[in-house]
Amino acid sequence: MGSLATGDLTTLATAQAYLSNAPNPTVLSGMITRVSRSILSYINRPMIVPTNYNEVYNGQNTKQLVLFNWPIIALNTLTVHNVKIPAANPVPNLNGVPTASPWGYRYAPPELAPPGAPAVVELVGGWAYWRGMQTTVVSYRAGYLVSNELQIVPATPFQVTPNMPFGQWATDEGVINVATGQPMTPMPTNATLASGQYIPPNPSVGQSYYAFSAADTGLQVSLSYGYIPGDIEQATLETVAERAAYRTRPGVRSQSLAAQETISYGVDNRVGYGLSSYVMDILGSYCNVLPPPIGADV
């Protein structure tokens, strides 16, 4: 069975609630996974939840490189011709005042709301992506992320439901104790919690909240989590519903009922993929039109 962390774009519980006559859970779960992979293939993106990537690019003697996966969360390392490039920092002048001459790499922070845009990593201060085959190596993390959402652990039942402003919670990216600035420790579902520990949501079992220890009542915490954009999940549900209905009428284009009513089943897709025009319109702004990097390790 798939999960939101490994590529599913909706949950079994959500799909069961959405479909008026859902197939059995085993069939529906497999359908969700296959439809999700089809949608990810259509938008040309391996994953959309936070994921680590290691990619190799050819150097074109330019100052800018557009990363294949987005939105960017963090750039871990950037190497050009075996030289590790640092993050750009303003260079102080003799009076200690920063000047406008940083050196290294820099990129704009991602947009807060989806769909976002690919990250452009710019080299400044004399650096460039010097020409050569497979000369640029980038290690980074990308995906849809809500970062540093502030919450307070309530009294009984010591549970915090994330706001999820843009879509379904998908992956735990850490919880910080705001008072100390220290990360708290994630624990498995049904664990007995001590102070400083938490259990993240688990959509596969219908748990939509963070659970904390009674000892942490009143504690302010900062939540970071990956999510599935709501419109992508809607596109997934629409496609799963259509595929589920098609199971009852494979290959049937029209059907007559008691010679009084005729039902026609149209094929609403533009260029294949088994996706309707409505779904393809939803997904349009998420499509990746970049060529793939030379080498990629997800």
Order of alpha helices (4+ residues) and beta strands (2+ residues): alpha-alpha-beta-beta-beta-beta-beta-beta-beta-beta-beta-beta-beta-beta-beta-beta-beta-alpha-beta-beta-alpha-beta
